[in-house]
């Protein structure tokens, strides 16, 4: 991987072992200033372990990590003032109000007097928390708790922001608002690394990497990954009888996977299966069973299809 001139995160040959278990292995990763980098993968893929090593809260077993120009293996404490971190779980104080939590965090970051006041005002306004500033944090809806956690992580104006599964469990509107905020932060020059297991969020990232079993198995921009040729052709069927058709199509040896999708069926074929012949066979079988297929045609793969194919190549897909 070529070095990036304006990188705020660099990791090379990063390993982390817990006894005999290898949680992260041979990980190389680079994130530029002003970039939104997505680290994707199922639960247990190694994302949280990776982010903890990059933040300096967990020492790697082997490898090199540099964040905001600081060697995180030797001098992690020096980077504290340049890193913002939001964990999966709400880590602030539920019995304190929004303002009290932010005031406390400002003091921990060494912000006092007029500087602290200015940053608190910025956070309350920018994260739309002013109306909730006197509400105890433990009583906030989950989406507002995430806003508060991000506000606290940004008080000291870090160069790098780490977000570990930040949209897990929040409603679609809150997720949209979260990503709008992330874009604003990146445009201001902050490097953002976000972990998620939501595949649809991959498209919101400038670059992304897919992790599985502690390794990065795929990396690139969403456009680059969608352009990757797959050896498993895709077909989409339009039918008002999706559930019935899915049952018998799933038994065919030519079909690797049947996925219901928005009132349609997406069929992922095995390598080398002729698309037109399969469509003709499906139409004939549907007619024999007395059900309708309104349309059938090849389709381009979605990002999730690309990821599944990559996991199958590494032997990790179900």
Secondary structure in CASP SS format (residue, H / E / C, confidence):
PFRMAT SS
TARGET T0000
AUTHOR 0000-0000-0000
METHOD secondary structure of the structure
MODEL  1
X C 1.00
X C 1.00
X C 1.00
X C 1.00
X C 1.00
X C 1.00
X E 1.00
X E 1.00
X E 1.00
X E 1.00
X E 1.00
X E 1.00
X E 1.00
X E 1.00
X E 1.00
X E 1.00
X E 1.00
X E 1.00
X C 1.00
X C 1.00
X E 1.00
X E 1.00
X E 1.00
X E 1.00
X E 1.00
X E 1.00
X E 1.00
X E 1.00
X E 1.00
X E 1.00
X E 1.00
X E 1.00
X C 1.00
X C 1.00
X C 1.00
X E 1.00
X E 1.00
X E 1.00
X E 1.00
X E 1.00
X C 1.00
X C 1.00
X C 1.00
X C 1.00
X C 1.00
X C 1.00
X H 1.00
X H 1.00
X H 1.00
X H 1.00
X H 1.00
X H 1.00
X H 1.00
X H 1.00
X H 1.00
X C 1.00
X C 1.00
X C 1.00
X C 1.00
X C 1.00
X C 1.00
X E 1.00
X E 1.00
X E 1.00
X E 1.00
X E 1.00
X E 1.00
X C 1.00
X C 1.00
X E 1.00
X E 1.00
X C 1.00
X C 1.00
X C 1.00
X C 1.00
X H 1.00
X H 1.00
X H 1.00
X H 1.00
X H 1.00
X H 1.00
X H 1.00
X E 1.00
X E 1.00
X E 1.00
X E 1.00
X C 1.00
X C 1.00
X C 1.00
X C 1.00
X C 1.00
X C 1.00
X C 1.00
X C 1.00
X C 1.00
X C 1.00
X E 1.00
X H 1.00
X H 1.00
X H 1.00
X H 1.00
X H 1.00
X H 1.00
X H 1.00
X H 1.00
X H 1.00
X H 1.00
X H 1.00
X C 1.00
X C 1.00
X C 1.00
X C 1.00
X H 1.00
X H 1.00
X H 1.00
X H 1.00
X H 1.00
X H 1.00
X H 1.00
X H 1.00
X H 1.00
X H 1.00
X H 1.00
X H 1.00
X H 1.00
X H 1.00
X C 1.00
X C 1.00
X C 1.00
X H 1.00
X H 1.00
X H 1.00
X C 1.00
X C 1.00
X C 1.00
X E 1.00
X H 1.00
X H 1.00
X H 1.00
X C 1.00
X C 1.00
X H 1.00
X H 1.00
X H 1.00
X H 1.00
X H 1.00
X H 1.00
X H 1.00
X H 1.00
X H 1.00
X H 1.00
X H 1.00
X H 1.00
X H 1.00
X C 1.00
X C 1.00
X C 1.00
X C 1.00
X C 1.00
X E 1.00
X E 1.00
X E 1.00
X E 1.00
X E 1.00
X C 1.00
X C 1.00
X C 1.00
X C 1.00
X C 1.00
X C 1.00
X C 1.00
X H 1.00
X H 1.00
X H 1.00
X H 1.00
X H 1.00
X H 1.00
X H 1.00
X H 1.00
X H 1.00
X H 1.00
X H 1.00
X H 1.00
X H 1.00
X H 1.00
X H 1.00
X H 1.00
X C 1.00
X C 1.00
X C 1.00
X E 1.00
X E 1.00
X E 1.00
X E 1.00
X E 1.00
X E 1.00
X C 1.00
X C 1.00
X H 1.00
X H 1.00
X H 1.00
X H 1.00
X H 1.00
X H 1.00
X C 1.00
X C 1.00
X E 1.00
X E 1.00
X E 1.00
X E 1.00
X E 1.00
X E 1.00
X C 1.00
X C 1.00
X E 1.00
X E 1.00
X E 1.00
X E 1.00
X E 1.00
X E 1.00
X C 1.00
X H 1.00
X H 1.00
X H 1.00
X H 1.00
X H 1.00
X C 1.00
X C 1.00
X C 1.00
X C 1.00
X C 1.00
X C 1.00
X C 1.00
X E 1.00
X E 1.00
X E 1.00
X E 1.00
X E 1.00
X C 1.00
X C 1.00
X C 1.00
X H 1.00
X H 1.00
X H 1.00
X H 1.00
X H 1.00
X H 1.00
X H 1.00
X H 1.00
X C 1.00
X C 1.00
X C 1.00
X C 1.00
X C 1.00
X E 1.00
X E 1.00
X E 1.00
X E 1.00
X E 1.00
X E 1.00
X E 1.00
X C 1.00
X C 1.00
X E 1.00
X E 1.00
X E 1.00
X E 1.00
X E 1.00
X E 1.00
X C 1.00
X C 1.00
X C 1.00
X C 1.00
X C 1.00
X H 1.00
X H 1.00
X H 1.00
X H 1.00
X H 1.00
X H 1.00
X H 1.00
X H 1.00
X H 1.00
X H 1.00
X H 1.00
X H 1.00
X H 1.00
X H 1.00
X H 1.00
X C 1.00
X C 1.00
X C 1.00
X C 1.00
X C 1.00
X E 1.00
X E 1.00
X E 1.00
X E 1.00
X C 1.00
X C 1.00
X C 1.00
X C 1.00
X H 1.00
X H 1.00
X H 1.00
X H 1.00
X H 1.00
X H 1.00
X H 1.00
X H 1.00
X H 1.00
X H 1.00
X H 1.00
X C 1.00
X C 1.00
X C 1.00
X C 1.00
X C 1.00
END
